[in-house]
Amino acid sequence: MKKIIVFTLFVTIFSSYGQSYKELIKKADSCYQATNFKSSTDFFAKAFKIESKNPNTLYNGACAAALANDKKNAFTWLNLSVDNGWTNLEHLKTDSDLTNLYSDKKWNIVVKKLEKKLEFLEANYDKPLQKELLEIYKDDQVERLLLNSADKKGVYYGKKIDSLWKIIKFKDSINLIKIIKILDTKGWVGKDKIGQQANSTLFLVIQHSDLAIQQKYLPMMKEAVKKGNADASSLALLEDRIALREGRKQIYGSQIGTNLKTNTQYVLPLEDPDNVNKRREEVGLDSIEEYIKNWNLTWNVEQYKKDLPELEKMTK
């Protein structure tokens, strides 16, 4: 029994260190989704021994550690996240994953550290524009988040959903007028002038607009990506939506449809399914296998190619 235990331990350790950073992060994320926060923290720890530069991944690791009541790693990774570029102070202050850290004296140190960093970074920001865009961001998201939460819990249905969509469409129309004015007068303003979240608002409102508007501002967003004023991953989502609306196949597999007969989700018609992950990686998106897990789907490229003609008919 002793030899078996030692051998098993050796295999486990060898296997863990043989895994790549991406594989470890995927396992950490999967454990987090399964609410197995201790295992998630362990996988993040192994991944960060290989690489610890991505602020979002470090922040996610801190969340898992906080939920596992591993305050040491939580604060270590939070600080590294801030050092490597995490700037969303509002999210940091309101993230329920980090509740376990609030009473610790190190919490205020992290918050003040980020506040000081933002004070320096935002010295040359267009504050009025940033404020306006952050308000638009809230208007764009609040009812959509309610719908998303309700969909997962099965809370809302019928008239309640219709009511929320009416509010969303009304707000979208008002927000679009504001965003068009900004784009036409100031262009696609980069995050170096308004911050990441305010910058992402420009994309969100255009993403939720009609086809004509999306087509009009697509060239502007492409140019913004080249200049570093917009994210390539966001552009990919917009390109997919436009492609499908124009009757073409999507490129990155970001758009999900629903089969009304079976009430199941599927990846809407996709160009060259064999190489979709290569294209996704080029624009900073995770693999399609990971992405579609959000809809409890499993990616099987050979089966998808067989189903594609039927999916195209269904989409039309």
Secondary structure, DSSP 8 states (H G I E B T S, - for coil): -HHHHHHHHHHHHHHHHHS-HHHHHHHHHHHHHTT-HHHHHHHHHHHHHH----HHHHHHHHHHHHHTT-HHHHHHHHHHHHHTT---HHHHHH-GGGGGGTTSHHHHHHHHHHHHHHHHHGGG--HHHHHHHHHHHHHHHHHHHHHHHHHHHT---THHHHHHHHHHHHHHHHHHHHHHHHHHHH-S--HHHH-HHHHHHHHHHHHTS-HHHHHHHHHHHHHHHHHTSS-HHHHHHHHHHHHHHTTS-BSS---EEEETTTTEEEE--BS-GGGHHHHHHHTT---HHHHGGGGT----HHHHHHHHHHHHHHH-
